[in-house]
Amino acid sequence: MVRILIASGVLAGSLALGGCVAGVAVGAVDLAARSAKGRPVPNAYLQPTATNDCTSYATRYGTVHIIDVEQHTPSRIIVWGTVDDGKEKRSFQCNYGSKITGFKLRAIKTRD
């Protein structure tokens, strides 16, 4: 009986430590991946350029109105606005690094 208790204690301890070791390993891999990417380059000085570039891009969908410009991360600016082509008004989100990296156009739901 004592041997069974000792064996189950050793098994439970190894499983607990195995989870701990796995957690440490995952943390080390995550840290290595982050340092391999390097530090993001701050681009807050590009907010006026981001606004102009995103406005120019959005004009293909209609008249542009900028709602907000946000420094989302040190290296990512987000410009939000609306476009109106005379038929419908839509919202957009423009992601900017050192150039436009993404543009999403969405319908604006109206209340009935």
C-alpha positions as CSV (number, residue, x, y, z in Angstrom):
1,M,0.0,0.0,0.0
2,V,2.8,2.4,0.9
3,R,4.5,1.6,-2.5
4,I,1.3,2.5,-4.3
5,L,1.0,5.8,-2.5
6,I,4.7,6.7,-3.2
7,A,4.4,5.7,-6.8
8,S,1.2,7.8,-7.2
9,G,2.9,10.7,-5.5
10,V,5.9,10.5,-7.8
11,L,3.6,10.3,-10.8
12,A,1.6,13.3,-9.7
13,G,4.7,15.3,-8.9
14,S,6.3,14.5,-12.3
15,L,3.1,15.6,-14.1
16,A,3.0,18.8,-12.2
17,L,6.6,19.6,-12.9
18,G,6.2,18.5,-16.5
19,G,3.5,21.2,-16.9
20,C,5.8,23.7,-15.3
21,V,8.7,22.8,-17.6
22,A,6.4,23.0,-20.6
23,G,5.3,26.5,-19.5
24,V,8.8,27.7,-19.1
25,A,9.7,26.3,-22.5
26,V,6.8,28.1,-24.1
27,G,7.8,31.3,-22.4
28,A,11.3,31.0,-23.7
29,V,10.2,30.3,-27.2
30,D,7.9,33.4,-27.1
31,L,10.7,35.6,-25.7
32,A,13.0,34.4,-28.5
33,A,10.4,35.1,-31.2
34,R,9.8,38.6,-29.8
35,S,13.5,39.4,-29.7
36,A,14.0,38.1,-33.3
37,K,11.4,40.5,-34.5
38,G,13.3,43.4,-33.0
39,R,11.8,46.5,-31.5
40,P,9.0,48.3,-33.4
41,V,10.1,51.6,-34.9
42,P,8.0,54.5,-33.6
43,N,6.1,56.3,-36.3
44,A,4.0,58.9,-34.5
45,Y,5.6,61.6,-36.7
46,L,3.8,59.9,-39.7
47,Q,0.3,60.6,-38.5
48,P,-0.3,63.5,-40.9
49,T,1.1,61.4,-43.8
50,A,-1.1,58.5,-42.7
51,T,-4.1,60.7,-42.7
52,N,-3.3,62.1,-46.2
53,D,-2.5,58.7,-47.7
54,C,-5.6,57.0,-46.2
55,T,-7.8,60.0,-47.3
56,S,-6.4,59.7,-50.8
57,Y,-7.0,55.9,-50.9
58,A,-10.6,56.3,-49.5
59,T,-11.6,58.9,-52.1
60,R,-12.1,56.1,-54.7
61,Y,-15.2,55.2,-52.6
62,G,-16.6,58.8,-52.3
63,T,-16.3,61.9,-50.2
64,V,-14.1,61.3,-47.2
65,H,-14.6,62.5,-43.6
66,I,-11.9,61.6,-41.1
67,I,-13.2,60.6,-37.7
68,D,-10.1,59.8,-35.7
69,V,-6.4,59.0,-36.0
70,E,-4.9,56.7,-33.3
71,Q,-1.4,55.6,-32.6
72,H,-2.4,52.0,-31.9
73,T,1.1,50.6,-31.3
74,P,4.5,52.3,-31.6
75,S,4.7,51.3,-35.2
76,R,1.0,51.2,-36.2
77,I,-1.4,54.1,-36.9
78,I,-5.1,53.6,-37.5
79,V,-7.2,56.1,-39.3
80,W,-11.0,55.9,-39.1
81,G,-13.4,57.7,-41.3
82,T,-16.5,57.6,-43.5
83,V,-17.0,57.8,-47.2
84,D,-20.2,58.9,-48.9
85,D,-20.8,58.2,-52.6
86,G,-24.2,59.9,-52.7
87,K,-26.0,56.6,-52.5
88,E,-24.7,55.2,-49.2
89,K,-22.4,56.2,-46.4
90,R,-19.8,53.6,-45.3
91,S,-17.1,53.6,-42.6
92,F,-13.5,52.6,-43.1
93,Q,-10.4,51.7,-41.1
94,C,-7.0,52.3,-42.6
95,N,-4.0,50.7,-41.0
96,Y,-0.7,52.4,-41.6
97,G,3.0,51.6,-40.8
98,S,5.3,53.4,-43.1
99,K,2.6,52.9,-45.8
100,I,-1.0,51.6,-46.0
101,T,-0.9,48.1,-44.7
102,G,-4.7,47.4,-44.6
103,F,-8.0,49.0,-45.5
104,K,-11.4,47.8,-44.4
105,L,-14.6,49.3,-45.8
106,R,-17.9,48.5,-43.9
107,A,-21.5,49.3,-44.4
108,I,-23.1,51.6,-41.8
109,K,-26.3,49.9,-40.5
110,T,-29.2,52.3,-40.3
111,R,-32.0,52.2,-37.8
112,D,-35.4,51.5,-39.2
